[in-house]
Amino acid sequence: MEMILISLCLTTLLAFLFLKPLLKRITTTKPKLPPSPWRLPVIGNLHQLGPNPHRYLHSLSLRYGPLMLLHFGRVPVLVVSCPDVTNDIMKTHDLKFANRPKSKAINIFMEGGRDIIFGPYGEDWKSMKSLGVVHLLNNKMVRSFENLREEEIKVMTEKLEEASSSSSSVNLSKLLMTLTNDIICRITLGRKYNEEEGGIDIKNLVMTSSEFFGKFFFGDFIPSLAWIDWISGIDDKMKDINNKLDCFLDSMVQEHVDADHKEPSDFIDMLLLIQKDKTKRFKFDRSDLILILKDMFFSGTATTASQLEWTMTELMRHPECMKKLQDEINSFSTHNLNVTEKEVEKMNYLHCVIKEGLRLHPSGPLLFRLPSEDVQLKGYDISAGTHVNVFFFFLF
């Protein structure tokens, strides 16, 4: 009798273990996924990207629709090129899409995303953001650097005038990058740091570092192929550049600590002043301070210079627009003197030109997001952890 009971128990257990996956498969509703092109094993849709990924993605989206699901290695990637869905992501479900995906570059340069730009949404991130918005980028602080910006713009225009008088060519890309770098340096660190000033070439360091954020790393999408990144030497190169950048910024912070300025004259002074304030609930250390400085350089130098360069390119392509803008500027400037920021605020056509430049050439053609939980978009089921790429380049 005992043997029969034992046999029945074992049979029931084995049947349950065998039928459980089958029952789960039957009862579980299959998620409705967006249209997706065919993919290869292991690499997924990576073979369908070319030297200009945003253009290849655009051609695929024309074929598969404004909501398209791709697979880069083992990572699901949702490509969005529809204004309505973009509105859902950025407004309706903004908290669910508040995070950004991490990459190897972010892990190395931003300590896994502990900064303002790439940090995960939460109380710490909100406190870090308030440091930037409330204390560093408020109207009063921005206005206090007006003379500084005008001085650097005057230096650039003098170089252009000198080149024009001698009929020599000018590398506009280099000139604009120098302008934005010098302004950010003076606002953030207190003075300029470049080769001409006899210091470290911070401009080259920031530009080289920024390039890694747009690079493809095998390990991010196919972990089993991460060794390719290591063999190519890109890991060591990033760590070396990051160490140089960290050492430079750390020395700048220490220089300000030793100076012990009573009144803040730049961002480091302001951050050190906040750090000493015991009434603040949020505490941050030296490494957090350096990450905030990196955010300022990465988001305020190459992006701004690139935007200015593209806007100038479009004006040269459309001489009638350039003439109209020149007439507006001449109507405000007195005796051909440099235009002030207060006068710029009244130039409506200039504002239109800048906005059109941003529309035609956004700083990044793709906006990356990472949903923190499952969500539905346009009737499709999007699982948490899917890389969502909002396609600004061809959105409007």
Beta strands, then each sheet from edge to edge (+ up, - down):
strand 1: 67-72
strand 2: 75-80
strand 3: 366-369
strand 4: 375-377
strand 5: 380-382
strand 6: 387-391
sheet 1: 1+ 2- 6- 3+
sheet 2: 4+ 5-
end
